[in-house]
């Protein structure tokens, strides 16, 4: 059998690029050949941030690009616009790109295409060309199961055809899964056109033989009883995460952390696309002051949070450090970090367990609520013990002979 050659195609946001990049590094460590397809816009942005993608020396990962069809004036935070532009433009150009890649690697042609959600059209291209396909789902396996259930949820009268809950209730998707509030389904709050796209996308993604999940079986066992297509291969823990960073990381904050007491710092970050409104932003700032503890806060202007004008006049921030972008893996691994205030995107929440911040009657998470929950975390040894137990279970899965490790090897053998 030959060496498998993977073509990896992420939807162009950090939450999709990062896990697929980590998968590519893990596959490369197993001796696989990797071609990684970025949009031209993201490729340039990553290089400006210092990723060095055009210097492939000593790596089995080669980077290629296609245009996303958008102009410099277009807002790439408008996901509806990005999704449909990419499908129109990249879909037409991908067959020629695959042909060119295969011409360069006559003895090691592409054997498998791996996409993230919103890029299912690439599996259609691969299917027509006789190339195997797989999905890497960048969130929890439970959220994948939920999206796959959209037709069933409509038929059962849980949601309407636009994805909105029909009544207040808690439901159980499948036996042994936790009760869920339909108000918290992954698509809630999105444009109805995007919701219809997700439902259609789930059907297209069935062209992928495997739905790879960046999670461990022991974290979500019930989700994996739903379909043999679901395959836990995580957590993906590749070392060189900077290769996929789309913004320059402020590494000086690591030196600042070195000067803080052990388990004393509150880390605050809401991912690459988490936007909080003006009033909530001010309340969060006051809550951090209120705690009177050191904090490290990532406020990324590219996500729509305007740094200079949003803080309240009452905010001092004297105990904290505010940066635009940060090396999150190194921060979360730092002994000075005590807890993490997060939007709970999967790439963040797979780092641990936590408490939900509840909103008040005005729809805001108040500074009092922030203080209450952070102090609860600081004072509850049970939460820490549970986190350490989950950490042990999760890391065991990627060790030699572990559940995720075995699944990954089976996937690589299948892709040859």
N, C-alpha and C positions, 0 to 999 in steps of 0.2 A: 504494500500500500504506500501511496505517496504522502507527502507532507500536506496537511490541509492549508488552503489559502483562503482566508476570510476577508470579505469586503464589509467593513463596518460603517454604517450610515446613521448618525444621530440627528434627531431634530435639533436645530441650532440654538439651544439654550443650555446654560451651565448645568442644570439639573439632569440633562440628558447626555451632554458631551462628557461630563466627568465620569459617570459610571461606565459608559461605553469605552472611554479611554482606559479606565482601570481594567476592564475586561480584556482589552487588546493587549495590555502589558502582561496580564496573567497568561493569556494564550501564547504570547511570544516567549514567555518563560518556559512553556511546554514545547517549544520548538516550532510553533506554527508560523506561517507567513501571514502578515497583516497589511492590508491596504485600508487606510482610514480616510473617509471622504468628509471633508469640511465644506461649508459654503465659503466662497471667496471672502465674504465680509468677515466671517469668524476666523478664518485662517490668518488674515491680515491683523485682526485684533489680538489674536493669541501671540503672534510674533512681536507686536508692539509691546505686549506684556512680558516679553522675554522668554517665550516658550521654545524658540529655536526650531520650529517645525521643518525648516528648509535645509536642515543639516542632519541627514539621516545616518551619519557615520556610526557604526557599531550597534545598529538596531535592526530588528526584523520588521519594524513598523515604517511603512512609507505613506506619506500624506499626499492626497490629491484633492482637487477642488472643482466645484461647479458653481456658477452664479445662482443666487436665489431668486433672480428676476425682479428684485426691488431696486429702486434708485436711492441715491444718497439722501433725498428728501423724505423718504418713506420711514414711518415709525415702526421699528422692528419689535417694539413692545406690544404691538397690535397683533396678537397671535392669529386671529382670523385671517388677516391680510397675509401674514407670513405662511401659514399652512397652505392656503390656496395658491399663492404665488409659486411656492416651491413645487407643489404638485404639477402645476402647469408647465413650469420651465425645466426643472431637473428631470422630471419623468421622461421628457423627450430626448434629453441629452445623455441619460445614463447608459442606454445600450451601446452607444459609440465609445463611451469611456471604458466600459467593460471590455469591449473589443480591443481597445488600445492597450489596456492593462494585460490582457491575455496574450497579445502579440509580443509584449516585452518579456513575458514569463511563459514561454511556450511549453516548458516541461513542468510548470507549476501554476496552472490556470486557476482562476477563482473557483472554489468548490462550494462555498457557502456565503450567503449574504445575511448579516445580522443588522436589524434596524431597531430603533426605539419607536414608541407610539407616535403617530402622525406621519410616519414614513412608510406605511404599509404598501403604498404604490410601488416601492422598490422591490418588494417581494413578488408583485405581479410581473415586473420586468424580469426578475430572476427565474420565475416559474416558466415564462415563455421561452427562456434561454436554457432551460433544463438545469438550473442551478438551485441547490438546496437553500432553504431559508429558515430563519429563526428570529424571534423577537426578544430583545432585552427590555423588560418592563422596569422603568426607573423608580417605581414606588413600591409599596407593600403588595404582597400577593393577595391580600384581602381586597385592596382597591382594584386590582386586576379582575378579581372575581366579581366585584360589584359592577364594573363597567361591562363585563361580559354578560351580565344579567339584565341589562337595560330592557330588552324585549319582554323578558319574563316579568320584570317589575311593572311594566306597562300593562301586560295581560292580566296581572294579579290585582290591578287597581291601586298599586302603591304610589306610583308616579304617573303624571299625565304625559302626553306625547312630547312635551317640551322639557321633560325631566324634573318638573316641579312636584314635590310631595302633595298628595291629594288631601291627606288629613294628618293630624298630629298622632303619631304612634311610634312604637319601636318594633322592629321586625328582626327575624333571624333569617339570613340568606340561605344557609344550609345547616343541617344538624351539627351540633358541637361548636358552631361559630358564635361569637358574642352577639348580644342584642345590639342593633344599630338604629340610630335615629336618621330617617331619610333626609332630614335637614342637613346632615353632615356628609352626604354622598359627595364623591370627588368633584362632580360637575356643578354642584350648587353655586349659583352666583354667576355662572358663565352665560354668554350669549346663546340663545336657543339654536342658532345655526351651528355653533361649535358642538353643542350637545348632540344634534343630529349627525354631525361629522363623526363624533366619538362612536356612536352606535353603528354607523356604517364601517368605520375603521376597524372595529372589533371583528366584523365579518371578513374584511380583507386580510387581517392579521392571521386568520386561520390557515392561510397559505404557508405560514411558518409551522414546521413540524413541532418545534419546541417553543414554549414561552418561558424563557429564562428569567428567574427572579433573583434580584440582589438582596436575598434574605436567607435565613437559615430555617430548616424544617422545624426546629424546636421552638422558634418564635411564633409560627403560625401553622401548627400541624393541621388544623381543620381545613384551611384553605387548600392544602395540597391533596386532600381526599376528593376534591371536586372533579379534577380532570388529570389523566395521565400526561397531558400536554405540559402542565405546570412543572417546572424543574428548578428547585432551589440550588443556587450555585454560590451563594454569598455567605458572609459579607465580602465584597470585593475590596481587597486591601493592598492594591499595588502601591509601590513606594513612590514613584515619580509622578505625583499628582499635578505638579506645576506644568507639565506638558499640556494640560488642557485648560489652564487658567486663562480666562478671557480678559482679566484685568490685572494690573500690576499689584502684587501683594506687598503690603507694608510689613516687612520682616522685623522692623525696629520694635514692634510691640512684643516680640519674643524676649528681647533684652529687658523691656519694662516688666514683663511677667517674672523674669528671673529675680527681680528685686522685691517681689511681693511674697508675703508669708504663704506657706503651704495651705491649700484648700481654703483660700480666702477670697478669690476673685470671681465675680459674676460675669459670665461671657454672654453678650447679647448680639444676635445676628438673625436676620430674616431672609437669608438666601439672596439669590440674584434678581428675583422678580417680585419679592414681597414688598408691597407698598402699603404704608399705613397713613391714614388721613392726619391732617394737621392737628386736630384736637387729641387724637390718640398718641401722636408723636410727643406732644407736650406732656401728656399725662405719664408716659413712659419715662421721659427725662426726669420729671419730678419724683416718680417712684424710685428711680435709681439714687437720686439725692437723698430721698426719704430713708433708704436702707442704711446709708452711712457706711458703706463697704466699698472696697475697690472694685471697679468694673472696667471691662474692655468692651466697647460698643462699636460694631461695624455699621456705618451709615453710608451706603453706596448711592451716590447721586445718580448713577446710570439707571437705577431701578425706579426713579421718580421721586425719591425722598430728597428734598432740597435742604442741604445741610445748614446754610447760614441763617436763614430767616425763621426756621421752624421752632427753635427752642424758646421756651418761656423765659421772660425776664427774671423769674424766680429761680431758674436753673443755674446751679453753680458748677457742678461737674468736677469739683476740685479733687475728688478721690479717683476719678476715672481717666480713661484714655479712649479717644474716639479716632477711628481710622476708616478709610474708604473701602479697603478690601484686605483680607487677612488670610494667612495660611492656616485654614481651619483645622486640618488634621493635627498639625503640630500644637496648636492652641489647646485642643481638646485632650491632647496627650500630656499637657504640661501639669506638673504637680501643684502649681498655684491655683488652678481652676477648681472652683467649688461647685458651680452649677451653671446651667445653660438656659437662657431665655430665648426661645426659638419659635418660628412659625410652624414647626413640625413638618417641614418637607421631609421626605423619606431619607434623603442623603444626610440630613441632620439628625432625625429622630432615631435612626438605626444606631446612633452613638449611645443611646441610653433609654431610661424610662423617666416619666415625669408626672407633674401635676397640671391639670387644666386650669388656665386663667379664665375666670368667669366674668362676663360683662354685666355692668349695672343697668339700671332702667333707661339710661341714655345710649346704650349700645357701646359703652367704653369700658375697657379694663382700667379700673381706677388705680391711682398710686397706692391706695390702702390695700387693694387686692394684690398688687404686685409685691408689696412688703410682706403681707400675710403669707403668701405662698412660698416666697423665697425663704422666709424665716422658718416655715414649716419644713422645707427641704433641708435647711441647715441643721435642724434639730431632730430629724427623724432618722435614726440609725437603721430602721427597718427598710426604708427606701434604698439606702446605700447598700445594704446587704443583698437586697433583691437585684439591684443593678449589677453587683459583682457576680451574682449567680448567673444572670443572663449573659454577662460578658463571657464567663467561662464556657457556658453552653454554646454560645455563638462561635467563639474562636475554635472550639473543639471541632466544629463542623468543617472548617477549612484546613485542619491538620491532615496529614497523610492518613488515609483510611477513614476520615470523617465523611459525613453524609454529603456535604456540598462538594468536597474534594472528589469523591467517587463519581458524583453526577457530572462534574466538569470533564473528567476523563472519558466518561461514556459519550458525552456530547462531542468531544474532539474526535473520538474514534468514528462516530456516526458521520462527521463532516468530511472525512477523508475521501 
